[in-house]
Amino acid sequence: MSASKETSKDYRVEKDEEGRGFDLRLFKRLWVYVTPYRKLFFLSLVMLVIGTLLQLYIPYVSKNAIDAFMMRERHYASAVEERADYFRIEEGLWIKEDVDGAFSLIRKDGRFVLTDGAISVHLNQEQIRSLRADDIQGIDSSVLLLLILLLSVFLTNYIQVYYSNKMGQKVIYDIRTGLYRHVLKLPLRFYDHNPSGRIVTRITNDTENLNEFFTTAVTSILKDILLLVGIIGFMFFLSRQLTGYAMIVLPIIVLATTLFRFFDRKAYRKVRTRLARINAFLAEHLSGMSVIQLFNREKSKYGEFKSTNHSYYRATLQQLTVFAVFRPTMDILFYIALCVVIWFGSKDFISGIMTFGTLYAFINYIDMFFQPLRDISEKFDIVQNALSSAEKIFKLLDESAGSETDFSEGGQKVSDGAIEFEEVTFGYNEGVEILKDISFSIRPGEKIAIVGETGAGKTSLIGILTALYPIQKGRILIDGVSIDDYNVHTLRKQVAVVLQDVFIFSGTVVDNVRLFDESITREEVVDAAKFVNVDYLIQRFEKGYDTSLNERASTLSAGERQLIALARAVVRDPKILILDEATANIDPVTEAYIQDAMEKVTQGRTVLIIAHRLSTIRNADRILVFHKGRIVESGTHNELFAKNGLYTQLYRLQYELNG
C-alpha cells in the first residue's frame, strides 16, 4: 500500500485502562448472552441456594446431636422392686428416666456412675448401652442425617458447578464466535490501525477472562454472600451476645479487605501490563530471528528481554507481597475471633448459660465465616479483569462493520467485466488524498497496466476496486453498476487478485488452492494447477496435492507461491483479474512458467496489472501512468515511449539500473 498510509501501531504495549468495579451497562450487555441459557443459570442458582442452606445446617445438626444425645443431663426415678417400664440395675434397684427423679448419671474416674447423693452404683458398658439406648439411636440418626446432608451438598455442588460451567462455556462460545464473525466483517481500514496481536488478545485472552467470570466468579461470589448472611443469621439465632463479641473484628476485616483490593488491583494491573510486554516482545523478535542473527544482535536483544522479564518478575513479586500480607492478616483475625468466642463462650458454658453443642456450632460458624471473606476478596480480581475485558470486547463489537451484514451471496453479478472510474478520490486518512480525481474506463477483456513510482497510488487501486476501502468522492462502475450496489461477496467472487506477496495458510496444497472452499472439487484444483504450470511442482512433493504447508511456506520459493496464487485465481474463473506484479524477484526459469501461465490466465478476462518491472507489460492494450495520485499519461508502450514523458524516464531509468 501507499507509503502515505498511516502505519503507526502500538504493537508492544497496550494502554493500561482503569477497570471499573461495577458497571451496570456492561452487566446488561453480558446478560444478553446469558439470556438464551437462563434455564441453566437459574438451575445453577437454585442448586447453589439449596447447597448453601444444607451446608449451613450441618453445624446446627452437630449442635443438636451434642446437646440432645451426648451432653444432656438425665434424671431417673427409682424403685426397690420390679415395675412396668423400669430397668433393673442391681438387686433392689430399678430405675426409669424421669425429669423429677433423684438419681442422675455422671462420669467419675473414667466410668459412669448412677447416684442420688447417698447411693452410687457403677454401671458397665452393657448397662450404659441399655440405659442410653435412645441416645445411641439419636446419635445414629444424627450421623445418618449428617451423611445425607454431606451427600446432598456434594450433589447440589456438582450440579451447580456442572451447569454453571456449561452455561459459561456456551456463553463464551457465543461471544468468541460472534466476535470472530464481527472481525471478519470489519473493513480493512480497521486492521490498518489495530495490530493483529491486539485483536487476537480480544478473541482469546479477554474471552477467557469472561469464561472465568461466568464459571467461577459469579456463582462463587453469590455463594459467599449467601454464606455470610446465613452464617450471621445462624449465629444470631444461637447467641446474640456471642455474635456481638465475634463481630468485634468485623471493622478490621472490612478495612483489611478494602486495602487489599486497592493494592492488589494496582499490583495486578502492573503484572498484566508487564506480561503483555513480554508477549509482544517475543512475538516480534521470534518472527524476526533471522534478522537478529544475520546482524549479530543476539546479545543486545538478550539484554532487552532480560530487562523486560525482570520488570515482570518485580511486578509479580509486588503482587505476591500483597497476598503474603493479606492472607496471614485474615488468619490472625480469624484466630482473634476464635479466641473471643472461646473466651466468652466457655464462661457462658461453665455458667450454664450456653450448652457445649452451641459453643461447638459457634466455633464451626466462625471458621465458615472467614472462608467466604477470603474468597470474595480474591474473586474481586477476576471481576475487575473480566469487566475490563468485557469493555474491550464490546468496544471491538461496536466497531462499525459498514454495509456487510452477513456472508451470503446474491444480487447483481459481474457479467462482462467492464470497469469505469468516474472522478474517484480516495485516501486512507481524512485530509490525505492518495488518488485524486481518477477517471478511466476498461472494456471487457482488455488488458490494462498501471505503472508509476512508489507512492503513486497503484496498490490503493486494488483496495477500492475490490471494495476493501470506501472512496471519498466519485464512482466506480462495474458493468455500468456502482460497486456500492453489489453484494461484496458476490463481487469479490468475480474479481480475483494475485498479490506480489502471496500468503500461504496452514493446510494442504488443495486447501491453499481452493482456500478451504469445499464447493470446489479436487479435480478442479488439479486442472487449475496444470493450467498455470504448477502441477509439475506439486507432483514432486512426497504426498502430492495432500502435502501439508505451513503458514510461512518456508518450503516454497517465491515463484512457486506465485504459481499457487495463479491457480487460486483460475479455479474461480473470475471475470476480472488483478495482478500485482507477479514476476517480481523471480528466477528466470520460474518466471518463464509464470509468464506462460499469465498469458493463458488473462485470456478472455478483464485484466489490471500493477507493474513494477516495465519490461513485463509491453504487450498491454493500454498503460496508465500514475504520478502523485493522478493519471498523467495513457497509451500503449510505443505511444508512451514516443512521448518521451514520465513513462519513458521510468523505463530508461529501470533499464539502466538493470543493465
MOJOFEN-V898165 format. One record per residue. N is the residue number from 1. RES is the residue in one small letter. SS is DSSP state (H for helix, E for strand, C for the rest). PHI is phi in whole degrees, -180 to 180 (none if undefined). Layout:
<<N RES SS PHI> <N RES SS PHI>>
//
This chain:
<<1 m C none> <2 s C -63> <3 a C -67> <4 s C -76> <5 k C -67> <6 e C -68> <7 t C -126> <8 s C -73> <9 k C -135> <10 d C -91> <11 y C -81> <12 r C -84> <13 v C -130> <14 e C -92> <15 k C -59> <16 d C -85> <17 e C -88> <18 e C -73> <19 g C -78> <20 r C -103> <21 g C -67> <22 f C -152> <23 d C -141> <24 l H -61> <25 r H -62> <26 l H -67> <27 f H -63> <28 k H -65> <29 r H -69> <30 l H -69> <31 w H -64> <32 v H -59> <33 y H -77> <34 v H -79> <35 t H -50> <36 p C -62> <37 y C -118> <38 r H -64> <39 k H -63> <40 l H -63> <41 f H -64> <42 f H -71> <43 l H -63> <44 s H -62> <45 l H -67> <46 v H -62> <47 m H -63> <48 l H -64> <49 v H -65> <50 i H -63> <51 g H -62> <52 t H -66> <53 l H -63> <54 l H -64> <55 q H -64> <56 l H -68> <57 y H -79> <58 i H -60> <59 p H -60> <60 y H -68> <61 v H -64> <62 s H -62> <63 k H -61> <64 n H -65> <65 a H -64> <66 i H -67> <67 d H -73> <68 a H -84> <69 f H -123> <70 m H -111> <71 m C -109> <72 r C -70> <73 e C -77> <74 r C -119> <75 h E -123> <76 y E -135> <77 a E -90> <78 s E -121> <79 a E -149> <80 v C -94> <81 e C -141> <82 e C -65> <83 r C -136> <84 a C -64> <85 d C 70> <86 y C -94> <87 f E -111> <88 r E -79> <89 i E -94> <90 e E -157> <91 e C -63> <92 g C 90> <93 l E -139> <94 w E -121> <95 i E -132> <96 k E -146> <97 e E -62> <98 d C -156> <99 v C -62> <100 d C -100> <101 g C -69> <102 a C -83> <103 f E -83> <104 s E -133> <105 l E -103> <106 i E -127> <107 r E -112> <108 k E -140> <109 d C 55> <110 g C 80> <111 r E -129> <112 f E -85> <113 v E -128> <114 l E -102> <115 t E -146> <116 d C -115> <117 g C 103> <118 a C -103> <119 i C -108> <120 s E -129> <121 v E -124> <122 h E -79> <123 l C -108> <124 n C -86> <125 q H -64> <126 e H -64> <127 q H -67> <128 i H -63> <129 r H -61> <130 s H -70> <131 l H -69> <132 r C -114> <133 a H -60> <134 d H -68> <135 d H -67> <136 i H -63> <137 q H -64> <138 g H -65> <139 i H -67> <140 d H -58> <141 s H -65> <142 s H -66> <143 v H -64> <144 l H -62> <145 l H -63> <146 l H -63> <147 l H -64> <148 i H -64> <149 l H -63> <150 l H -64> <151 l H -65> <152 s H -65> <153 v H -62> <154 f H -62> <155 l H -65> <156 t H -65> <157 n H -66> <158 y H -62> <159 i H -63> <160 q H -64> <161 v H -67> <162 y H -62> <163 y H -75> <164 s H -69> <165 n H -69> <166 k H -62> <167 m H -62> <168 g H -60> <169 q H -66> <170 k H -65> <171 v H -63> <172 i H -66> <173 y H -60> <174 d H -65> <175 i H -65> <176 r H -65> <177 t H -65> <178 g H -64> <179 l H -67> <180 y H -68> <181 r H -61> <182 h H -67> <183 v H -62> <184 l H -64> <185 k H -95> <186 l C -70> <187 p C -67> <188 l H -62> <189 r H -57> <190 f H -61> <191 y H -72> <192 d H -69> <193 h H -115> <194 n C -132> <195 p C -64> <196 s H -63> <197 g H -60> <198 r H -68> <199 i H -68> <200 v H -60> <201 t H -61> <202 r H -62> <203 i H -79> <204 t H -106> <205 n H -63> <206 d H -68> <207 t H -69> <208 e H -68> <209 n H -61> <210 l H -67> <211 n H -60> <212 e H -64> <213 f H -64> <214 f H -73> <215 t H -86> <216 t H -121> <217 a H -67> <218 v H -60> <219 t H -67> <220 s H -65> <221 i H -66> <222 l H -60> <223 k H -65> <224 d H -63> <225 i H -64> <226 l H -63> <227 l H -62> <228 l H -60> <229 v H -63> <230 g H -65> <231 i H -62> <232 i H -62> <233 g H -63> <234 f H -65> <235 m H -65> <236 f H -63> <237 f H -65> <238 l H -75> <239 s C -165> <240 r H -66> <241 q H -65> <242 l H -67> <243 t H -64> <244 g H -61> <245 y H -65> <246 a H -65> <247 m H -80> <248 i H -59> <249 v H -83> <250 l H -60> <251 p H -59> <252 i H -68> <253 i H -63> <254 v H -61> <255 l H -64> <256 a H -64> <257 t H -66> <258 t H -63> <259 l H -65> <260 f H -62> <261 r H -60> <262 f H -66> <263 f H -74> <264 d H -69> <265 r H -62> <266 k H -66> <267 a H -66> <268 y H -67> <269 r H -63> <270 k H -68> <271 v H -62> <272 r H -63> <273 t H -67> <274 r H -65> <275 l H -66> <276 a H -62> <277 r H -67> <278 i H -63> <279 n H -61> <280 a H -66> <281 f H -62> <282 l H -65> <283 a H -60> <284 e H -71> <285 h H -84> <286 l H -68> <287 s H -67> <288 g C -102> <289 m H -61> <290 s H -63> <291 v H -66> <292 i H -60> <293 q H -73> <294 l H -63> <295 f C -103> <296 n C 55> <297 r C -103> <298 e H -60> <299 k H -66> <300 s H -68> <301 k H -69> <302 y H -62> <303 g H -63> <304 e H -63> <305 f H -67> <306 k H -60> <307 s H -66> <308 t H -64> <309 n H -67> <310 h H -66> <311 s H -62> <312 y H -66> <313 y H -60> <314 r H -66> <315 a H -64> <316 t H -65> <317 l H -62> <318 q H -63> <319 q H -67> <320 l H -64> <321 t H -63> <322 v H -60> <323 f H -67> <324 a H -63> <325 v H -86> <326 f H -68> <327 r H -62> <328 p H -62> <329 t H -61> <330 m H -65> <331 d H -65> <332 i H -63> <333 l H -63> <334 f H -62> <335 y H -68> <336 i H -64> <337 a H -63> <338 l H -65> <339 c H -63> <340 v H -62> <341 v H -63> <342 i H -65> <343 w H -61> <344 f H -75> <345 g H -66> <346 s H -64> <347 k H -64> <348 d H -66> <349 f H -68> <350 i H -64> <351 s C -78> <352 g C 84> <353 i C -77> <354 m C -128> <355 t C -83> <356 f H -66> <357 g H -62> <358 t H -65> <359 l H -63> <360 y H -62> <361 a H -63> <362 f H -62> <363 i H -63> <364 n H -63> <365 y H -68> <366 i H -64> <367 d H -62> <368 m H -68> <369 f H -66> <370 f H -82> <371 q H -63> <372 p H -64> <373 l H -64> <374 r H -64> <375 d H -64> <376 i H -60> <377 s H -65> <378 e H -77> <379 k H -73> <380 f H -59> <381 d H -61> <382 i H -64> <383 v H -63> <384 q H -59> <385 n H -68> <386 a H -66> <387 l H -67> <388 s H -64> <389 s H -67> <390 a H -61> <391 e H -63> <392 k H -71> <393 i H -64> <394 f H -69> <395 k H -65> <396 l H -70> <397 l H -66> <398 d C -81> <399 e C -63> <400 s C -67> <401 a C -96> <402 g C 69> <403 s C -90> <404 e C -81> <405 t C -107> <406 d C -153> <407 f C -108> <408 s C -79> <409 e C -105> <410 g C 151> <411 g C 78> <412 q C -61> <413 k C -117> <414 v C -76> <415 s C -106> <416 d C -106> <417 g C 96> <418 a C -74> <419 i E -126> <420 e E -143> <421 f E -106> <422 e E -119> <423 e E 47> <424 v E -83> <425 t E -122> <426 f E -146> <427 g C -152> <428 y C -73> <429 n E -124> <430 e C -61> <431 g C 88> <432 v E -117> <433 e C -94> <434 i C -92> <435 l E -113> <436 k E -128> <437 d E 50> <438 i E -82> <439 s E -137> <440 f E -167> <441 s E -136> <442 i E -128> <443 r C -78> <444 p C -57> <445 g C 82> <446 e C -83> <447 k E -107> <448 i E -116> <449 a E -109> <450 i E -113> <451 v E -128> <452 g E 155> <453 e C -72> <454 t C -59> <455 g C 91> <456 a C -77> <457 g C 108> <458 k H -64> <459 t H -68> <460 s H -61> <461 l H -61> <462 i H -65> <463 g H -62> <464 i H -83> <465 l H -72> <466 t C -97> <467 a C 63> <468 l C -77> <469 y C -131> <470 p C -82> <471 i C -88> <472 q C -90> <473 k E -154> <474 g E 90> <475 r E -141> <476 i E -119> <477 l E -114> <478 i E -123> <479 d C 55> <480 g C 78> <481 v E -114> <482 s E -62> <483 i H -64> <484 d H -68> <485 d H -92> <486 y C -89> <487 n C -72> <488 v H -60> <489 h H -73> <490 t H -67> <491 l H -63> <492 r H -70> <493 k H -70> <494 q C -102> <495 v E -123> <496 a E -101> <497 v E -123> <498 v E -112> <499 l C -85> <500 q C -68> <501 d C -100> <502 v C -83> <503 f C -95> <504 i C -107> <505 f C -89> <506 s C -68> <507 g E 159> <508 t E -79> <509 v H -62> <510 v H -59> <511 d H -60> <512 n H -73> <513 v H -76> <514 r H -92> <515 l C 51> <516 f C 63> <517 d C -88> <518 e C -68> <519 s C -73> <520 i C -91> <521 t C -78> <522 r H -65> <523 e H -62> <524 e H -66> <525 v H -64> <526 v H -64> <527 d H -62> <528 a H -65> <529 a H -63> <530 k H -66> <531 f H -64> <532 v C -102> <533 n C 68> <534 v C -105> <535 d H -62> <536 y H -61> <537 l H -69> <538 i H -64> <539 q H -66> <540 r H -76> <541 f C -69> <542 e C -60> <543 k C -107> <544 g H 60> <545 y H -71> <546 d H -96> <547 t C -67> <548 s E -83> <549 l E -115> <550 n C -93> <551 e C -66> <552 r C -92> <553 a C 50> <554 s C -66> <555 t C -87> <556 l C -110> <557 s C -80> <558 a H -61> <559 g H -66> <560 e H -66> <561 r H -66> <562 q H -64> <563 l H -66> <564 i H -65> <565 a H -64> <566 l H -66> <567 a H -63> <568 r H -57> <569 a H -69> <570 v H -65> <571 v H -65> <572 r C -98> <573 d C 48> <574 p C -78> <575 k C -82> <576 i E -123> <577 l E -124> <578 i E -116> <579 l E -115> <580 d E -96> <581 e C 42> <582 a C -73> <583 t C -109> <584 a C -72> <585 n C 59> <586 i C -115> <587 d C -68> <588 p H -57> <589 v H -65> <590 t H -65> <591 e H -62> <592 a H -65> <593 y H -62> <594 i H -67> <595 q H -62> <596 d H -65> <597 a H -63> <598 m H -66> <599 e H -61> <600 k H -76> <601 v H -65> <602 t C -82> <603 q C -68> <604 g C 75> <605 r C -127> <606 t E -79> <607 v E -125> <608 l E -115> <609 i E -115> <610 i E -84> <611 a C -101> <612 h C -109> <613 r C -104> <614 l H -66> <615 s H -69> <616 t H -87> <617 i H -122> <618 r C -65> <619 n C -95> <620 a C -67> <621 d C -64> <622 r E -148> <623 i E -124> <624 l E -106> <625 v E -100> <626 f E -99> <627 h E -148> <628 k C 54> <629 g C 85> <630 r E -127> <631 i E -87> <632 v E -105> <633 e E -147> <634 s E -152> <635 g E 156> <636 t C -77> <637 h H -59> <638 n H -66> <639 e H -64> <640 l H -69> <641 f H -66> <642 a H -70> <643 k H -72> <644 n C 56> <645 g C -104> <646 l H -63> <647 y H -60> <648 t H -62> <649 q H -63> <650 l H -63> <651 y H -65> <652 r H -66> <653 l H -63> <654 q H -68> <655 y H -64> <656 e H -66> <657 l H -68> <658 n H -78> <659 g C -73>>
//
